[in-house]
Amino acid sequence: MPTRDFGRGPAAPPRCIHLANIKSAKKDILRSRRLRLRNLNWKSRAKTEIRKARVAIAAGQPGALALSRHASRLLDKAAAKGVIHKRQAARRKSRLARRLATLAVSS
């Protein structure tokens, strides 16, 4: 049976790809890995955009509004795909909007 490391470092022992014997269970394992990577990608993108927007807001940059809109859009898409919960997306968008509002008030 082929083995893979999955990026756990050189000291980690190799892992088996499948532990299942049934074909549908093997497919389930592959699908769940594929979806996990997709979810990680979406979460990472959303966090990066939120971070960019926060930095822009803190610095008082003129493009902060556009960056926060882009981050909100990414959060909505992630929630629609089921990557994050819709309430979590709403909470993160709300927090970002509050930061943006404090920038508008202080300006």
Helices and strands as residue ranges (DSSP letters): E 3-4, E 15-16, H 23-59, H 64-80, H 86-106
